Structure formats: C-alpha cells, structure tokens
Amino acid sequence: MSIRQASPHSEHASGPSQRSLRASDPEIAEAIAQELGRQQTHIELIASENIVSRAVLEAAGSVLTNKYAEGYPGRRYYGGCEFVDVAERIAIERATRLFGCGFANVQPHSGSQANQG
C-alpha cells in the first residue's frame, strides 16, 4: 500500500515554503509588480523579449520548474520525469502538427540567439 504525503506545495502544508512572494520578500514582489507595469505601458522591439499569456505564466511558474529533466522523453538521465515527459510529448505532438513535420524539438536553446541577425 502506498501512503501519499502532503506535497510541500499543497494547500494543506504550512511553513515558510507556503508564504506568498509578497509575504516572503516584499522588495522582490514590488520589483516584479513594477516590471509588470512597465511591460503594460511600453512596447519592446527586442527579438528575445516576449509578452506571454496568463496560461504560459502559470505553466512557467508551476511545479514543473522544480524538476530537472535532462534528456528526451522516455530517455532522461534522472528518474521521476514521467509527468515532464507527458507535457513535452504534448508539446512535440502539437509542434509537429502545426508545422506539418515529422519531428520537433521543443526544448529551449537560448533566447540570446534571437537577437543575432
């Protein structure tokens, strides 16, 4: 029988890891709020900068960022990547369908290369 413990990120957990950013570090929270305001009032013409949707911000701020997943789906160097593999396979399938190709690599390389050219 498997006993599931409360995740350190669950709503039932308490302690320093469950405090909001504003409660944990108000100075950083304010800097982020100021950057949000700047992005909402200015247009950036830098290729490597982008405005993402709320859904993308949620995904980027999800527990998937806690996981180191080197390698490719089904062939990772470390265990515990089964749900990262699910997400990456979904992204690959969507990219191949969108671009009408047989293969896609959806892993990021570098944003700085977008500025070259």
ABEGO torsion letter per residue (X at the ends): XBBBBBBAABAABBEAAABBAAAABAAAAAAAAAAAAAAAABBBABAABBBBBAAAAAAAABAAAABBBBEBBGABABBGAAAAAAAAAAAAAAAAAAAGBABBBABBABAAAAABX
